[in-house]
């Protein structure tokens, strides 16, 4: 993937940064051919969180960012009509530090492959956005707080919901300091994600260069995800 093209496209999409993206693709020609497949697929919801904390390699590694973008795009490209796609950034527990949001619904004018391409360029362009100052890296990693906000704003009702986090999984907040081998994620408050299909962490342990640390992080998040109500958890360091 051409990272500079991705970055240019992303900057054009987000403008000043604190804007929603209308991914309706109103200028695309409407062709009635090929809609049957999407219409036959059940609608679902995908929520994507991009971790902008300084520890996350996606903020500075174009090859890794492109790899994450391609995997997420593959998931989105298989969505059916009326599926929702939501993208947010997170890091510091401060809403003003993460104003970016992208929300769209798969439709005849917002085809899954077009939305997948937009999101892929966005994720792949993360290092360039950081380098240009459009996005700021952050000093904390509030994964749990981000997930709490997702549970309240999107939840798991109405549609089968998958949450994908582009993060190294190293919670660094008031809740836990997972870089410390003796620290652990706290138990969730109830089952806030009961009914959610899947929690995926892409890049788990990336940057630690330690299979032992990565395995410990995977065990922590698997335990937490099951307790929180997710039907399935997948924590990938590489794929």
C-alpha positions as CSV (number, residue, x, y, z in Angstrom):
1,X,0.0,0.0,0.0
2,X,1.2,3.5,-0.8
3,X,1.4,5.0,2.7
4,X,1.7,8.6,1.5
5,X,-1.4,8.2,-0.7
6,X,-3.2,6.7,2.3
7,X,-2.2,9.6,4.5
8,X,-3.2,12.2,1.9
9,X,-6.6,10.5,1.6
10,X,-7.0,10.3,5.3
11,X,-6.1,13.9,5.9
12,X,-8.7,14.9,3.2
13,X,-11.3,12.7,5.0
14,X,-10.8,14.1,8.5
15,X,-10.2,17.7,7.6
16,X,-9.7,19.5,10.9
17,X,-9.7,16.3,12.8
18,X,-12.7,16.8,15.0
19,X,-15.3,15.9,12.4
20,X,-17.5,12.9,11.6
21,X,-16.9,11.4,8.2
22,X,-19.9,11.0,6.0
23,X,-18.9,7.8,4.1
24,X,-22.0,7.7,2.1
25,X,-20.0,8.0,-1.2
26,X,-22.8,10.0,-2.8
27,X,-20.7,10.5,-6.0
28,X,-20.3,6.8,-6.7
29,X,-22.4,5.4,-9.5
30,X,-25.2,3.1,-8.3
31,X,-25.1,-0.3,-10.1
32,X,-27.7,-2.8,-9.2
33,X,-25.4,-5.7,-10.0
34,X,-23.9,-7.6,-7.1
35,X,-26.2,-6.3,-4.4
36,X,-27.7,-9.8,-3.7
37,X,-24.8,-11.0,-1.7
38,X,-24.7,-8.1,0.7
39,X,-28.5,-8.2,1.1
40,X,-28.3,-11.9,2.0
41,X,-25.8,-11.3,4.7
42,X,-27.1,-10.5,8.2
43,X,-26.5,-7.0,9.4
44,X,-24.0,-6.5,12.2
45,X,-22.0,-3.8,14.0
46,X,-18.2,-3.3,14.0
47,X,-16.6,-0.9,16.4
48,X,-12.9,-0.2,15.7
49,X,-10.6,1.6,18.3
50,X,-7.2,2.9,17.2
51,X,-4.8,3.2,20.2
52,X,-2.8,6.4,19.9
53,X,-0.7,5.9,23.0
54,X,3.0,6.2,22.6
55,X,3.6,2.5,23.4
56,X,1.6,1.3,20.5
57,X,3.8,0.6,17.4
58,X,0.9,1.4,15.0
59,X,1.6,5.1,15.6
60,X,5.1,4.9,14.0
61,X,5.4,1.7,12.0
62,X,3.9,2.1,8.5
63,X,4.3,-1.6,7.6
64,X,2.5,-2.8,10.7
65,X,-0.2,-0.1,10.4
66,X,-0.8,-1.3,6.8
67,X,-1.1,-4.9,8.0
68,X,-3.7,-4.0,10.6
69,X,-5.6,-1.9,8.1
70,X,-5.7,-4.7,5.6
71,X,-7.1,-7.2,8.2
72,X,-9.8,-4.8,9.4
73,X,-10.7,-4.1,5.8
74,X,-11.2,-7.8,5.1
75,X,-13.7,-7.9,8.0
76,X,-15.6,-4.9,6.8
77,X,-15.7,-6.0,3.2
78,X,-17.8,-9.0,4.2
79,X,-20.5,-7.0,6.0
80,X,-24.1,-7.1,4.8
81,X,-26.5,-4.2,4.2
82,X,-27.6,-2.1,7.2
83,X,-24.4,-3.1,9.0
84,X,-22.8,-0.3,11.1
85,X,-19.1,0.7,11.2
86,X,-17.8,3.0,13.9
87,X,-14.1,4.1,14.2
88,X,-12.7,6.0,17.2
89,X,-9.2,6.8,18.6
90,X,-8.3,6.4,22.3
91,X,-5.4,6.7,24.7
92,X,-5.5,9.4,27.3
93,X,-8.7,9.6,29.3
94,X,-9.7,13.0,27.8
95,X,-12.4,13.4,25.2
96,X,-10.7,16.5,23.8
97,X,-7.6,14.4,23.0
98,X,-9.6,12.0,20.8
99,X,-12.2,14.0,18.9
100,X,-12.0,11.9,15.7
101,X,-15.0,9.7,14.8
102,X,-16.1,7.9,11.7
103,X,-19.6,6.4,11.5
104,X,-21.4,4.9,8.5
105,X,-23.9,2.3,7.6
106,X,-23.5,-0.2,4.7
107,X,-26.0,0.6,2.0
108,X,-26.3,0.8,-1.8
109,X,-24.5,4.1,-1.7
110,X,-22.0,3.0,0.9
111,X,-20.9,-0.4,-0.3
112,X,-18.8,-2.6,2.1
113,X,-15.8,-2.6,-0.2
114,X,-15.8,1.3,-0.3
115,X,-16.1,1.5,3.5
116,X,-13.4,-1.1,3.9
117,X,-11.1,0.9,1.6
118,X,-11.8,4.1,3.6
119,X,-11.0,2.4,7.0
120,X,-8.0,0.6,5.6
121,X,-6.5,3.9,4.4
122,X,-7.3,5.5,7.7
123,X,-5.6,2.8,9.8
124,X,-2.6,2.5,7.4
125,X,-2.2,6.3,7.5
126,X,-1.9,6.4,11.3
127,X,1.9,6.8,11.4
128,X,1.8,9.6,8.8
129,X,-1.1,11.4,10.6
130,X,1.0,11.2,13.8
131,X,4.2,12.4,12.1
132,X,2.3,15.3,10.5
133,X,0.8,16.3,13.8
134,X,-2.8,15.7,12.7
135,X,-3.0,13.1,15.4
136,X,-1.2,13.3,18.7
137,X,0.4,10.4,20.5
138,X,-0.7,10.1,24.1
139,X,0.9,9.3,27.4
140,X,-1.6,6.8,28.8
141,X,-3.5,3.7,27.5
142,X,-7.0,3.7,28.7
143,X,-8.4,0.6,27.0
144,X,-10.8,-0.3,29.7
145,X,-12.2,3.3,29.8
146,X,-12.6,3.2,26.1
147,X,-14.5,-0.1,26.2
148,X,-16.7,1.3,28.9
149,X,-17.6,4.2,26.7
150,X,-18.3,1.8,23.8
151,X,-20.6,-0.3,26.0
152,X,-22.6,2.8,26.9
153,X,-22.7,4.5,23.4
154,X,-23.0,1.5,21.1
155,X,-23.6,-1.5,23.4
156,X,-24.4,-5.0,22.1
157,X,-28.1,-4.8,21.5
158,X,-29.9,-4.8,18.2
159,X,-27.1,-6.2,16.0
160,X,-24.3,-8.8,16.4
161,X,-21.4,-6.7,17.6
162,X,-17.7,-7.1,17.1
163,X,-15.1,-4.8,18.8
164,X,-11.7,-4.5,17.2
165,X,-8.9,-2.8,19.0
166,X,-5.7,-1.8,17.2
167,X,-3.5,-1.8,20.3
168,X,-0.6,-3.6,22.0
169,X,-3.0,-4.4,24.9
170,X,-0.8,-2.8,27.6
171,X,-3.4,-1.1,29.8
172,X,-1.7,1.9,31.4
173,X,-4.3,3.7,33.5
174,X,-5.7,4.1,37.0
175,X,-7.2,0.6,36.5
176,X,-4.0,-1.3,35.8
177,X,-0.4,-1.1,34.7
178,X,0.0,-4.2,32.6
179,X,3.6,-3.5,31.9
180,X,4.1,-4.6,35.5
181,X,4.2,-8.4,35.6
182,X,2.6,-8.4,39.0
183,X,-0.4,-6.2,38.0
184,X,-3.7,-7.5,36.6
185,X,-6.9,-6.2,34.9
186,X,-9.7,-5.6,37.4
187,X,-12.8,-7.7,37.1
188,X,-15.5,-6.0,35.0
189,X,-18.4,-4.4,36.7
190,X,-21.1,-7.0,35.8
191,X,-21.3,-8.2,32.2
192,X,-21.4,-5.0,30.1
193,X,-20.8,-6.8,26.9
194,X,-23.2,-9.7,27.3
195,X,-24.5,-10.4,23.8
196,X,-21.4,-9.1,22.0
197,X,-20.0,-11.6,19.5
198,X,-16.3,-10.8,19.6
199,X,-13.5,-8.8,21.1
200,X,-10.3,-8.7,18.9
201,X,-7.0,-7.1,19.8
202,X,-4.7,-6.7,16.8
203,X,-1.1,-6.1,17.8
204,X,-1.2,-7.7,21.3
205,X,2.2,-7.4,22.8
206,X,3.6,-5.9,19.7
207,X,6.7,-3.9,20.5
208,X,7.5,-5.9,23.7
209,X,9.5,-8.4,21.6
210,X,8.7,-10.9,24.3
211,X,6.6,-14.0,23.8
212,X,6.2,-14.4,27.6
213,X,4.8,-10.9,28.0
214,X,2.5,-11.4,25.0
215,X,1.2,-14.7,26.4
216,X,0.5,-13.0,29.8
217,X,-1.3,-10.1,28.1
218,X,-3.4,-12.6,26.1
219,X,-4.4,-14.4,29.3
220,X,-5.3,-11.2,31.0
221,X,-7.6,-10.0,28.2
222,X,-9.1,-13.4,27.6
223,X,-10.1,-13.7,31.2
224,X,-11.5,-10.1,31.2
225,X,-13.4,-10.5,27.9
226,X,-15.1,-13.7,29.1
227,X,-16.1,-12.2,32.4
228,X,-17.4,-9.0,30.6
229,X,-19.7,-11.1,28.4
230,X,-18.0,-11.5,25.1
231,X,-18.8,-14.8,23.3
232,X,-15.3,-14.9,21.8
233,X,-11.9,-13.3,22.3
234,X,-9.0,-13.2,19.8
235,X,-5.7,-11.6,20.7
236,X,-3.2,-11.5,17.9
237,X,0.4,-10.5,18.0
238,X,0.9,-11.4,14.4
239,X,-1.1,-13.1,11.6
